[in-house]
Amino acid sequence: MVSACSPETFSEQGSLTAEDSATDPDRNLQDVEDIEDNIKNSYARLASKRSDICPKLIQEEIGSQVVERTAEVMVNNHCDYFLYPRSGQQISVSINDSQIEALLIVPALHDFANGDYKVDSYDKHVIRLTYNGATYKPENFMYDVAVTISG
């Protein structure tokens, strides 16, 4: 008589699984990082519906290269915008207030005051808008931003 669920088979399979996870801690770390990134993106997707919550996920509308956000409210000293452009595209950022600095901080550092950024790979890109005024930032600083993704 053959048993499909003998204790020996189960313990051998269980030990193989434990050995696999013990020998590949990098994979486990990557899984944790992926989960954390997915949580941040989910939060950012929900925040994109509000003007006063950061970070935000921005997505191109079908048929439009420009993502416009009007009457945004900067509560803290900066606000991050997440996007996933395709390799070969160009990103430009324009803001209606000279007291705000626009930088790409991930995957590379780029100042949009120096021109457009050419996308090299399909990765998460983070644009950080920072209050850079001569005086203290007002409590609820309002601004408009347009992100153009072309190419």
Solvent accessible surface area in square Angstrom, and as a share of the most:
residue,aa,sasa,rsa
1,M,238,1.06
2,V,145,0.83
3,S,71,0.46
4,A,98,0.76
5,C,119,0.71
6,S,25,0.16
7,P,105,0.66
8,E,114,0.51
9,T,57,0.33
10,F,154,0.64
11,S,66,0.42
12,E,109,0.49
13,Q,109,0.48
14,G,36,0.35
15,S,53,0.34
16,L,106,0.53
17,T,92,0.53
18,A,60,0.47
19,E,98,0.44
20,D,87,0.45
21,S,52,0.33
22,A,78,0.60
23,T,111,0.64
24,D,54,0.28
25,P,85,0.53
26,D,108,0.56
27,R,147,0.54
28,N,66,0.34
29,L,105,0.52
30,Q,92,0.41
31,D,62,0.32
32,V,77,0.44
33,E,81,0.36
34,D,66,0.34
35,I,102,0.52
36,E,91,0.41
37,D,50,0.26
38,N,93,0.47
39,I,111,0.57
40,K,114,0.48
41,N,17,0.09
42,S,54,0.35
43,Y,110,0.42
44,A,0,0.00
45,R,112,0.41
46,L,123,0.61
47,A,3,0.02
48,S,21,0.14
49,K,159,0.67
50,R,125,0.46
51,S,44,0.28
52,D,54,0.28
53,I,47,0.24
54,C,41,0.24
55,P,35,0.22
56,K,1,0.00
57,L,12,0.06
58,I,8,0.04
59,Q,116,0.51
60,E,63,0.28
61,E,121,0.54
62,I,182,0.92
63,G,86,0.83
64,S,45,0.29
65,Q,97,0.43
66,V,60,0.35
67,V,16,0.09
68,E,124,0.55
69,R,44,0.16
70,T,95,0.55
71,A,47,0.37
72,E,2,0.01
73,V,22,0.13
74,M,1,0.00
75,V,73,0.42
76,N,104,0.53
77,N,98,0.50
78,H,70,0.31
79,C,1,0.01
80,D,19,0.10
81,Y,2,0.01
82,F,15,0.06
83,L,2,0.01
84,Y,78,0.30
85,P,2,0.01
86,R,141,0.52
87,S,69,0.45
88,G,39,0.38
89,Q,7,0.03
90,Q,64,0.29
91,I,0,0.00
92,S,32,0.21
93,V,21,0.12
94,S,68,0.44
95,I,40,0.20
96,N,99,0.51
97,D,35,0.18
98,S,118,0.76
99,Q,63,0.28
100,I,15,0.08
101,E,57,0.26
102,A,13,0.10
103,L,37,0.18
104,L,0,0.00
105,I,52,0.26
106,V,64,0.37
107,P,67,0.42
108,A,45,0.35
109,L,139,0.69
110,H,38,0.17
111,D,43,0.22
112,F,18,0.08
113,A,94,0.73
114,N,123,0.63
115,G,34,0.33
116,D,79,0.41
117,Y,27,0.10
118,K,116,0.49
119,V,1,0.01
120,D,113,0.59
121,S,45,0.29
122,Y,140,0.53
123,D,64,0.33
124,K,34,0.15
125,H,0,0.00
126,V,11,0.06
127,I,1,0.00
128,R,73,0.27
129,L,0,0.00
130,T,37,0.22
131,Y,26,0.10
132,N,98,0.50
133,G,23,0.22
134,A,112,0.87
135,T,103,0.60
136,Y,211,0.80
137,K,36,0.15
138,P,69,0.43
139,E,143,0.64
140,N,89,0.46
141,F,15,0.06
142,M,113,0.50
143,Y,3,0.01
144,D,49,0.25
145,V,5,0.03
146,A,20,0.16
147,V,3,0.02
148,T,39,0.23
149,I,6,0.03
150,S,35,0.23
151,G,84,0.80
